[in-house]
Amino acid sequence: GDSVTQMEGPVTLSEEAFLTINCTYTATGYPSLFWYVQYPGEGLQLLLKATKADDKGSNKGFEATYRKETTSFHLEKGSVQVSDSAVYFCALSGNQAGTALIFGKGTTLSVSS
Amino acid sequence: GAVVSQHPSRVICKSGTSVKIECRSLDFQATTMFWYRQFPKKSLMLMATSNEGSKATYEQGVEKDKFLINHASLTLSTLTVTSAHPEDSSFYICSARVGGHLDSPLHFGNGTRLTVT
């Protein structure tokens, strides 16, 4: 079945460092891909999305490109801030209407000043 | 933007009692809502898909008699944890999709932290 694999965390960076969180997926058909962020004690918020191959999603300085050939959707940010400390989830949509998202296990990012 | 409201945010109950968690879509109608459970290592497990006006669809391994789901209207789904036990302590999150398109993101409630003593 469909699945999402994320790099294991935690990822610990200094402020202004470059961030990459790897995400690869296995799916039939052409899923849409998402990154969600969860701040401490809160629910999940959509960070960005891409719906077809070669699409680039971007938001708040974060970017991810839908790579069909490598089945990847890596999250990047050029200069992280302390406020970016959170758990990041990669997810894909199922192929049937009304289906839930399938999530990776999440990657914890900790940014220090 | 679309907002999903979940209540309560935290609840502590005694073992053997039941707890109801509400999930509301505030500015859109949701024929389908999803209930997730988040474990300490952060992974999200889909528990069930809640369908307005019909029975919920449960994922394998989720006890439907223990986790009762009711989706009585287009804006409200409830999850009732019956006869709760300490192992049911967890973070429960509901979500809904605006529209039926697969490329539409899910919007999440802020979650409910359940502690069973």
Interface residues (C-beta under 8 A of the other chain):
Chain A: P31 S32 F34 Y36 Q38 E42 G43 L44 Q45 L46 K49 T51 V87 F89 S93 G94 N95 Q96 A97 G98 T99 A100 L101 I102 F103 K105 G106 T108
Chain B: Q6 T31 T32 F34 Y36 K41 K42 S43 L44 L46 T49 N51 I93 S95 G100 L102 D103 P105 L106 H107 F108 G109 N110 G111
